Amino acid sequence: MQASEFQDTAERLSQGTTEGDWRSAISRAYYAVFHHFLDFFLSQWS
């Protein structure tokens, strides 16, 4: 999964009305950032 897909999902979930939606949004946003920086660091060492 691409970082942008996690970000898109996080944005959709953040518009939800329940705490579960918001918690899931935070989790997806975390993985978006993680994968973004993973890609960045791997590109620096290649």
Secondary structure, DSSP 8 states (H G I E B T S, - for coil): --HHHHHHHHHHHHT-SSHHHHHHHHHHHHHHHHHHHHHHHHHHH-
